[in-house]
Amino acid sequence: MGVIAEDETALCELLGSPVLPLLSKKGDITIGGAFSVYTQTPKSSPSLTETPEPLICSSFREFQFAQTMMFAIEEINNSSSLLPNVSVGYKIFDSCGSTLPSTRAAMGLINGQERTFGKTCTGQSTVHAIVGASKSSSTIVLSQIAGIFQIPVISHFSTCACLSNRKVHPSFFRTIPSDYYQSRALAQLVKYFGWTWVGAVRSDNDYGNNGMATFIEAATKEGICVEYSEAISGSSSYEQVERVVRVIKTGTAKVLVAFLDSDGMDILLEEALRQNLTGLQWVGSESWITAHHLATMKYSGILYGSIGFAIKKAKVAGFQDPQNHILKEFWEETFGCSFQSSLQGTKQCSGSERLRDIKNPFTDVSELRISNNVYKAVYAVAHAMHSMLKCGENKIFNLTLDVNFSLKSGEKVYFDERGDPAATYQLVNWQRNPAGDIVFVVVGSYDASLQSGKEFTMNGLNITWVTESFERPVSVCSESCPPGFRQAMIKGKPICCFSCITCAAGEISNSTTDSAKCSPCPLGYWSNEDHNKCVPKVIEFLSYEETMGTLLTAFSLFGAGLTLVLLFVFFWFRHTPLVKASNSELSFLLLFSLTLCFLCSLTFIGRPTDWSCMLRHVAFGIAFALCISCILTKTITVVIAFKARTPGNRVPQCLASHQRMGVVGGTFLQVLVCVAWLAQAPPFPHKNTIYALERIILECNLGSSIGFWVVLGYIGLLAVLCLILAFLARKLPDNFNEAKFITFSMLIFSAVWVTFIPAYVSSPGKFTVAVEIFAILASSFGLLFCIFAPKCYILLLKPERNTKSHIMGRDLQKNN
């Protein structure tokens, strides 16, 4: 624009020539269109030192979209229910797939083609709404300009999530889901097939950069690693494209996620053909996954088996060769002819060719995915205009936001508060039909409106992969760890690259647990040797079946049997002087108590129960208290008896009854201690899982440690008293040295139980019980042999010494 002064009248004049629409039709209401009917082709690589060359636009990839728009408008004009008595026109501009032509198209749609505008430099917009553009970068420019004038822009193919920002794009709508959902759908797709190591390539524009950023973010949350992420643009140099393909080819990932627009795919595939890039499983975005011009034999060696999300396939009734004014270039492109006879090698167009006989991406209406989005966009504008005229509104933006209608096919059309439609996709797989042609087979779907985790579903059809088989390719940085191992991070590598190390003790990994980490076994279980299964922990206790238990049982029974034999011997020789001199009553009671001491050790062997835990300590305490009480009383009796032989001393008449009271009294005190222990905190079975993690030690918990040590301490007190008295009486006659033998027995008894305490405290598991049994048997054998062995020797082997005179003889000689 320019402002000039002429006769004191200010005029606003357009500088240069106005941009004219490719296709147009007048009407009461005009809908604008911006499509990349021509596709840009950079003539050379951009440089900061030279002026950029003008874009060369060729091909007619999106002419079908323009056809669809014109067809929909003709349908609306022929409708008696939608916009009756109102004619709808159109102005369709070429955005050429670039931001600069898109800017010109936007200005042409809004300002019109007038050369002067009077004094205000403003005029009424020539269109009420705009349908387009295809590329996100072009649409961003179009939307920002149109948004200033509150003109709705409804895109059919721009998926960049950035366009959902109402602050930047207040009047933008679209009939294709946002990449916000497609990127997450692709991440779920990759995870579903177990691919944790993928490569990524994108278009270096708003569409590719935003879409890939969202994909990488979602993939990372799903535990997927991206080995590389490269970018290609329409202006990329040959060297840049060559480097990108070389990175893809040398990468270890077997799956390539391509978030590319159609132009980027064309550039990438040409270089991929040159470098013979094969063997990759391609995962595509909706921009190219249903592109017919790619599904040819030329690229089949690279793209066969590709899989990706596409817009739902649809049919537009009656959309078959609409009668339009076809551009000369389009006619030549479609039929491969030329209206100029001077071109060599090209046949001349006759003008009588029929579009109905042509099958190519521009005339094929069997896969109306994006074209259906154009169809929906036109009808959305028409319904908004219908409401505006009916209600007298003058802002079409608000009415566009509120549209909610169904097409003839039954498909519902509506927008959310961001101007986005419902996010639904079809999962498409490239397969061959019987004729050998590549077809797009729907093998699954994605619906973002469903519950989290249930958006992605498969329909059960077989998928053909890049290997031309039904065997799914594997793409991982590191193979899954075998059962019994877990993943260990490698420094400087992504989380998908790891080494495998054995699970720690008590932990497992198998097919039901994630090998990324080891799972601890539940309480009461432990890992097996292979660390792939939890098995019940071994319950450990001193049993009769094991060697140690068998030996201790044998020694216990042997000791008890030997004691009974000695008891029988003493009973047999009960009338002899030696037995009488040894206080036969106390000797029999002592042998009986020793038998109990030997037998009480058996209660420590076997599986601990409530009764056995209480019995073992009570029986031990009472049996030994009885035994030591007998020895103590016997020692006191010996001392009293020999002191009575000195002049002036007499043996008390009630000595026998005092003996019994001493034994009963000494034992009864221990019984009281045991009863108090059992009443307050009795011993009970306890599963010890702290000392040994790999097994359960079944032991008897003391209940009250004080009770146990009081019982043991009382026995120790009796033993010390007995030792002192026996030591004091050590100078009794040689032929009757009872006190000396008692002293020896008490020394052995004390030594055993003094060493027992540290051994008992430090012994692990069942060895604690074994130590206690050993102490019981050792002290019992010590008492038995020291006290009774010398007497049995005389009774059985030296009967001539078993006489009263011999026992008392040396003492009498000393007195004489």
SVG drawing of the C-alpha trace seen along z (x, -y; Angstrom):
<svg xmlns="http://www.w3.org/2000/svg" viewBox="-36 -20 84 128">
<polyline fill="none" stroke="black" stroke-width="0.4" points="0.0,0.0 1.0,-3.6 -0.5,-6.9 -0.1,-9.8 -1.3,-13.4 -3.3,-14.5 -5.4,-17.7 -5.3,-17.8 -7.1,-14.4 -5.4,-11.4 -5.8,-8.1 -4.6,-4.6 -3.1,-2.9 -1.9,0.7 1.7,0.9 2.4,3.5 -0.1,5.9 -2.9,7.5 -2.8,11.2 -5.6,12.9 -7.4,16.1 -6.8,19.3 -10.5,20.1 -13.4,17.9 -17.2,17.6 -19.4,14.7 -22.1,15.1 -24.0,13.3 -21.6,15.0 -18.0,15.7 -15.8,18.3 -12.1,18.0 -9.8,20.9 -6.0,21.3 -4.5,24.5 -1.1,25.5 -2.3,26.3 1.2,25.8 4.1,27.1 7.2,25.0 10.5,26.2 13.7,24.4 16.0,23.7 19.1,23.6 20.2,23.8 19.6,20.6 22.5,18.3 23.0,15.3 25.2,13.6 22.9,13.8 19.4,12.6 17.0,15.5 15.7,16.7 11.9,16.7 10.1,19.9 9.3,22.2 5.8,23.7 5.0,27.0 2.8,30.1 -0.9,30.1 -0.9,32.2 -3.8,30.4 -6.0,29.6 -8.4,32.2 -8.9,30.1 -10.0,27.2 -12.3,29.5 -13.8,30.6 -14.5,27.1 -16.1,26.1 -18.2,29.3 -19.4,28.7 -20.4,25.1 -22.3,26.3 -24.2,28.7 -25.0,26.0 -26.2,23.7 -28.5,26.5 -29.8,27.2 -33.3,25.9 -32.7,26.3 -29.2,24.8 -28.8,21.1 -32.0,21.0 -32.2,18.1 -28.6,17.3 -25.8,18.0 -22.4,18.9 -19.3,18.0 -15.7,18.7 -12.2,17.3 -9.5,19.9 -5.9,18.8 -2.7,20.8 -0.5,20.7 2.2,22.7 3.1,24.4 5.2,21.4 4.7,18.6 5.3,15.8 2.6,16.9 0.3,17.6 0.7,14.0 -0.2,12.7 -3.1,15.1 -4.3,13.8 -4.1,10.2 -5.8,11.0 -8.7,12.7 -9.2,9.9 -8.5,6.8 -9.7,7.8 -8.1,6.7 -9.0,2.9 -6.1,0.6 -7.4,-2.3 -9.3,-2.5 -10.0,-6.2 -8.9,-8.0 -9.1,-5.3 -6.9,-2.6 -9.5,-0.1 -12.3,1.8 -14.8,4.5 -13.4,8.0 -14.2,9.8 -14.7,13.2 -16.6,14.2 -14.4,17.2 -11.3,19.0 -10.8,22.7 -7.1,23.6 -4.2,23.8 -2.6,27.3 0.7,26.7 0.9,25.5 3.5,22.8 1.3,21.4 -1.8,21.6 -0.1,19.8 0.5,16.8 -3.0,17.0 -4.6,17.3 -2.7,14.4 -3.6,12.1 -7.3,13.2 -7.6,13.1 -7.0,9.4 -10.3,9.0 -12.1,11.8 -12.4,13.9 -12.7,17.6 -9.9,19.8 -10.8,23.5 -7.9,25.7 -8.3,29.2 -4.7,30.4 -2.8,28.2 -2.2,30.2 0.4,28.2 -0.7,28.1 0.5,24.5 -2.6,23.5 -4.9,24.4 -3.6,21.4 -6.6,19.0 -4.5,16.1 -2.4,16.2 -5.0,17.7 -8.4,16.4 -10.3,17.2 -8.8,20.5 -10.6,23.8 -9.8,27.1 -11.4,30.3 -8.3,32.4 -7.1,33.4 -4.2,31.7 -0.8,33.2 -1.1,33.1 -3.1,36.3 -1.3,37.8 2.1,37.6 0.9,39.4 -0.9,42.0 2.4,42.7 4.2,43.0 1.6,45.6 1.9,47.4 5.6,47.7 5.3,48.9 2.5,51.4 4.9,53.2 7.7,53.2 10.0,50.9 12.2,49.1 14.9,47.9 13.8,45.7 15.1,43.1 13.3,39.9 13.1,37.6 10.9,34.6 10.1,31.6 12.0,28.5 8.9,26.4 6.1,25.8 4.4,29.1 7.4,31.3 9.2,29.5 6.1,29.3 4.9,32.7 8.2,34.4 8.8,32.5 5.5,33.8 6.3,37.3 9.7,37.4 8.1,36.1 5.4,38.8 7.8,41.5 10.2,40.7 7.4,41.2 6.6,44.6 10.2,45.7 11.2,45.3 14.5,43.9 15.2,41.9 18.6,42.7 18.7,39.6 16.3,36.8 17.0,35.2 15.2,32.5 14.6,31.8 13.0,28.8 12.0,27.9 15.0,25.7 17.6,28.2 20.7,28.5 21.7,31.8 24.6,32.1 22.1,31.8 19.8,34.4 22.7,36.7 23.9,36.4 20.5,37.1 20.1,40.3 23.6,41.3 22.7,40.9 19.6,43.0 21.5,45.7 24.3,46.0 22.0,45.9 21.2,49.1 17.5,48.4 15.4,50.6 12.3,48.4 12.1,44.9 9.4,42.4 8.9,40.0 7.0,36.8 7.3,35.3 5.1,33.5 4.7,34.7 7.4,32.5 9.9,33.6 9.1,37.2 9.7,36.7 13.1,35.1 14.1,37.8 13.0,40.8 14.9,39.6 18.2,39.6 17.2,42.9 16.9,44.5 20.3,43.2 21.9,44.6 19.9,47.8 18.3,47.3 16.3,50.4 15.3,52.7 13.8,50.0 10.3,50.2 8.7,46.8 6.2,45.3 4.4,42.4 2.3,39.4 -1.0,38.6 0.7,36.2 2.2,39.0 0.9,42.4 -1.9,42.4 -0.1,40.5 -0.8,42.4 2.1,40.9 4.5,42.6 2.7,46.0 4.3,47.0 6.8,49.6 9.5,46.9 9.5,46.6 8.1,50.0 11.5,51.4 11.8,48.7 8.3,48.0 6.6,51.4 5.0,52.4 4.9,48.9 2.4,48.2 0.9,45.0 -2.2,43.1 -4.4,41.5 -7.6,39.5 -10.6,41.6 -11.5,42.7 -14.8,41.2 -17.0,41.0 -18.5,37.8 -21.7,38.7 -21.7,37.5 -18.1,36.4 -17.0,37.9 -15.5,35.6 -17.2,32.3 -17.5,30.0 -14.9,27.4 -12.8,25.1 -9.6,26.9 -6.4,25.1 -4.3,25.8 -1.3,26.8 -3.5,29.2 -4.8,30.8 -1.2,31.3 0.0,32.7 -2.9,35.1 -2.9,36.5 0.9,36.2 0.3,34.1 1.0,30.6 -1.1,28.0 2.2,26.8 3.1,29.0 6.6,27.8 7.6,29.9 9.5,33.0 8.7,36.3 5.3,35.1 2.0,35.9 -0.3,33.0 -3.5,32.5 -6.6,32.8 -8.9,31.4 -11.2,34.4 -9.5,36.4 -11.8,37.5 -10.9,37.1 -13.1,40.1 -10.6,42.4 -7.7,41.2 -6.6,42.8 -4.2,40.6 -4.0,38.7 -5.9,35.7 -8.9,37.5 -9.0,40.6 -12.0,40.3 -11.6,43.7 -9.5,42.4 -11.2,39.1 -9.5,38.6 -8.2,35.0 -10.7,34.0 -13.5,35.0 -12.0,32.5 -12.3,29.7 -15.9,30.8 -16.6,30.6 -15.0,27.2 -17.1,25.7 -20.3,27.1 -19.2,25.7 -19.0,22.2 -22.3,22.7 -24.1,23.7 -22.5,20.8 -23.6,18.4 -27.1,19.9 -27.3,19.3 -26.0,15.7 -28.6,14.9 -31.4,16.6 -30.5,15.0 -29.3,11.6 -25.9,12.0 -23.0,10.2 -20.0,12.2 -19.6,15.4 -16.7,16.4 -19.0,17.2 -21.5,19.0 -18.7,21.1 -17.6,22.2 -21.2,23.3 -21.8,25.4 -22.9,29.0 -24.4,30.9 -24.2,34.2 -23.2,34.8 -25.1,37.0 -22.8,39.8 -23.8,39.5 -20.5,38.1 -20.9,35.4 -19.0,32.1 -18.3,29.8 -15.5,27.9 -14.2,27.7 -13.3,24.5 -9.9,24.5 -11.5,25.0 -10.4,28.6 -12.5,31.6 -12.7,34.9 -9.4,36.7 -9.9,40.0 -7.5,41.9 -7.3,45.1 -4.1,47.2 -3.1,47.9 -0.6,50.6 0.9,50.7 0.2,54.1 0.0,55.7 -3.2,56.7 -3.4,59.8 -2.4,57.6 0.8,56.6 -0.2,53.0 0.3,51.3 -3.0,50.6 -3.8,49.0 -5.3,51.5 -6.9,50.3 -5.6,52.5 -6.5,50.5 -7.8,47.2 -7.2,44.4 -9.9,42.4 -8.6,39.8 -12.1,39.4 -11.9,42.9 -10.7,43.7 -7.0,43.4 -5.1,46.6 -8.0,47.7 -7.6,45.1 -5.6,47.5 -7.1,50.7 -6.3,53.3 -8.9,54.9 -7.1,58.3 -5.9,58.2 -2.5,59.4 0.1,56.6 2.7,56.9 6.1,55.6 9.1,54.3 10.4,57.9 7.2,58.7 6.2,61.2 3.9,61.2 6.9,61.4 7.2,58.2 10.7,56.5 12.6,55.9 14.2,52.5 15.9,52.3 19.2,50.9 19.8,53.8 18.0,57.2 15.8,57.9 17.5,59.4 16.9,63.1 15.1,64.3 17.1,63.9 18.8,60.7 18.0,57.0 18.9,54.0 21.9,51.9 22.3,48.4 25.4,47.8 27.0,44.5 26.6,42.0 23.9,44.1 20.1,43.7 18.0,45.7 17.2,48.1 20.8,49.2 21.8,51.3 23.7,54.3 22.3,57.3 23.4,58.2 22.1,60.9 19.4,60.1 20.4,59.7 19.7,62.4 16.0,62.5 15.0,60.9 13.7,62.4 12.9,61.5 11.0,63.6 8.5,63.4 5.7,62.1 8.0,59.5 9.6,56.6 13.2,57.5 14.1,53.8 14.3,54.4 14.2,57.3 11.2,57.8 11.7,58.7 10.1,62.0 7.2,61.7 7.5,62.4 8.3,66.0 9.8,66.6 13.3,66.5 14.8,66.6 16.0,69.8 19.5,70.3 18.5,69.0 16.7,66.0 13.7,66.6 11.2,67.9 10.3,67.3 10.4,70.4 9.3,70.8 12.2,70.1 13.8,73.1 12.5,73.4 15.6,74.2 15.5,75.9 17.4,78.7 15.6,81.8 16.0,85.5 16.7,86.4 19.8,84.4 23.2,85.6 23.7,83.1 20.3,83.8 20.8,87.6 24.2,87.4 22.9,85.2 19.8,87.5 22.1,90.5 24.3,88.9 21.3,87.8 19.8,91.3 23.2,92.8 23.6,90.6 20.2,91.3 20.7,95.1 24.1,95.0 22.6,93.1 19.9,95.8 22.5,98.5 24.4,96.8 21.2,96.4 20.6,100.1 24.2,100.8 23.7,98.6 20.4,100.2 22.0,103.7 24.8,102.7 22.6,100.6 23.4,102.6 27.2,102.3 29.2,99.9 30.3,97.8 26.7,97.1 25.6,96.5 28.5,94.2 27.6,92.2 24.1,91.4 22.1,93.8 19.0,91.7 20.6,88.6 22.6,90.7 19.4,92.3 17.7,88.9 20.9,87.4 20.9,90.2 17.2,89.7 17.8,85.9 20.7,86.6 18.5,88.9 16.1,85.9 18.9,83.7 19.9,86.0 16.3,86.4 15.4,82.7 17.9,82.1 15.5,84.0 13.0,81.2 15.4,78.9 15.4,81.1 12.5,81.0 10.1,78.3 9.4,75.8 5.9,75.6 4.2,73.6 4.4,76.6 7.9,77.7 9.2,74.1 7.8,73.8 8.8,77.4 12.4,77.2 13.4,74.3 11.2,75.3 12.4,78.9 16.0,77.8 15.8,75.3 14.0,77.6 16.1,80.7 19.4,79.0 18.1,77.2 17.1,80.6 20.5,82.1 22.6,79.3 20.4,79.2 21.1,82.9 24.8,82.3 24.7,79.3 22.8,81.2 25.1,84.1 28.1,81.9 26.6,80.3 25.8,83.7 29.4,84.9 30.8,81.9 28.4,82.3 29.0,86.0 32.8,85.8 32.7,82.8 30.5,85.0 33.4,87.4 35.4,84.9 35.1,84.9 32.1,83.0 30.2,83.2 27.2,85.3 25.2,86.0 21.8,84.3 19.0,86.8 16.9,85.0 19.7,84.9 17.7,87.1 14.7,84.8 16.9,81.8 18.4,83.4 14.9,83.8 14.0,80.2 17.2,78.9 16.6,80.7 12.9,79.7 13.6,76.1 16.4,75.7 14.2,77.1 11.0,75.3 12.6,71.9 13.4,72.8 9.8,74.0 8.6,70.6 10.8,68.8 9.7,70.9 6.0,70.5 6.5,66.7 8.2,66.8 5.5,68.8 2.8,66.6 4.3,63.3 6.0,64.0 6.3,67.6 8.6,68.8 6.9,69.2 7.9,70.3 9.3,67.5 10.3,67.2 13.5,65.4 14.0,63.8 16.5,61.2 19.6,63.2 19.5,65.2 17.6,63.6 17.5,66.7 15.9,68.9 13.6,68.8 15.1,69.9 12.3,71.4 13.4,70.9 11.9,70.5 11.8,66.9 12.5,66.6 9.5,64.4 11.3,62.8 15.1,62.8 15.1,61.9 13.2,65.2 15.8,67.3 18.8,65.6 17.3,65.8 16.7,69.6 20.3,70.0 21.6,67.6 19.9,69.6 21.5,72.8 24.8,71.0 24.3,69.8 23.7,73.3 26.8,74.5 29.0,71.8 27.8,72.6 28.4,76.3 31.9,75.6 32.8,73.5 31.6,76.1 33.2,79.0 36.5,77.0 36.4,76.4 35.8,80.2 38.6,81.3 40.8,82.6 38.4,85.4 39.9,89.0 41.5,90.3 39.5,93.5 36.3,91.4 37.2,88.4 33.6,87.5 34.2,83.8 37.1,83.9 35.0,85.6 32.2,83.0 34.8,80.3 36.0,81.7 32.4,82.1 31.5,78.5 34.6,77.2 33.7,79.0 30.1,77.9 31.1,74.2 33.6,74.3 30.9,75.7 28.3,73.1 30.7,70.2 31.9,70.9 28.2,71.6 27.2,67.9 29.4,66.4 28.9,69.4 25.1,69.2 25.0,65.5 27.2,65.7 25.9,69.0 23.6,68.5 20.3,70.2 19.9,73.8 23.5,73.9 22.2,71.8 20.1,74.8 23.0,77.2 25.2,75.2 22.6,75.3 22.2,79.1 25.9,79.6 26.2,77.6 23.5,79.7 25.1,83.0 28.6,82.0 27.7,80.8 25.6,83.9 28.3,86.3 30.8,84.3 28.6,84.7 27.9,88.4 31.5,89.4 33.2,87.3 30.7,88.4 29.7,91.9 32.5,93.4 35.0,93.9 32.3,95.6 31.3,97.9 34.9,98.7 35.1,100.0 31.7,101.7 32.4,103.6 36.1,104.0 37.5,103.6 34.9,105.2 37.6,105.9 37.7,102.2 33.9,102.0 34.2,102.7 33.5,100.5 37.0,101.1 38.7,100.1 36.6,97.0 37.3,95.9 40.7,97.7 43.2,95.0 41.4,92.5 41.5,94.7 45.2,95.3 45.8,91.6 43.8,91.3 45.9,94.0"/>
</svg>
